[in-house]
């Protein structure tokens, strides 16, 4: 079987989340079939919006002349191309329908249109959680017969890296002295909720005066409204970009990983933190509840959007660090390895090809 993976420009330049999925899925599919990643490097000189506009008419035109069995589109959009290959599309979330106010206008219209087209044109639809499957079928019930669930995968480095406490010296941090957030700093991810909760916890002395908040990620939509909070008493530290090895180290020695997202398709940083046996505080949105149930209900859940509830969870985890860590048991994380994820995808490819 020959598979072409189209990541919709997500592996161009610095890898995004979808780009990481594309690269790792391609790598691990080699155990089951032949796979190739579409190459759009010729678009790299253009500005971001222009690349997106050019991508729409160009998407996989060259696949017409290749003998692929499956073309898998990982970034919503499925072009109209007359090819014998089966078309598979992954829909990672439906934020554009559920939380449109958290997206810039140009991307909102693009993504809404892309999802509608993708559902119509694809022979199979992959969603990344059962929660998103329910969301999708509520909006598009006609997609039920061709929708499959394949979880996202954890990159190998989160399983293989052995980190020592002294690695934190590069950040001028002590082990278990900080809470951690990793992700795009945008409204949908709840960065405003986290910053306000942390500052409130500090002001009301619910946490130690020495405790810090470390946030890792590039600026996203809506961050400009809360960026001024980062300077609060030098207790909030931001790193725009870190290597995977550095992120693993920060996750391993954090008081807790905090994930206050308003809406997710899956919640990759949650399972990445689980590999490091790190306590997790997260909003009680459906995909997080799904992962929590899958991994022994060890996540400290707070009511989504409720700053006061998040303050209480942060305080509780800080005061009970030792006992929490001693009793953490997330279970088998191998189900999220890319070997397992690639096999799940390969099974979908076989199904759509009639094997």
Secondary structure by P-SEA (a helix, b strand, c coil): cbbbbbccccccccccaaaaaaaaaaaaacccbbbbcccccccccccaaaaaaaaaaacccccccccccbbbbcccccccccccbbbbbbbcccccccccccccaaaaaaaaaaaaaaaacccbbbbccaaaaaaaaaacccccccbbbbbbbbcccccccccccccccccccccccccccccccccccaaaaaaaaaaaaaaaccccccbbbbbbcccccccccccccccccccbbbbccccaaaaaaaaacccbbbbbcccccccaaaaaaaaabbbbbbcccaaaaaaaaaccccccccccccaaaaaaaaaaaaacaaaaaacccccccccccaaaaaaaaaaaaaaaacc
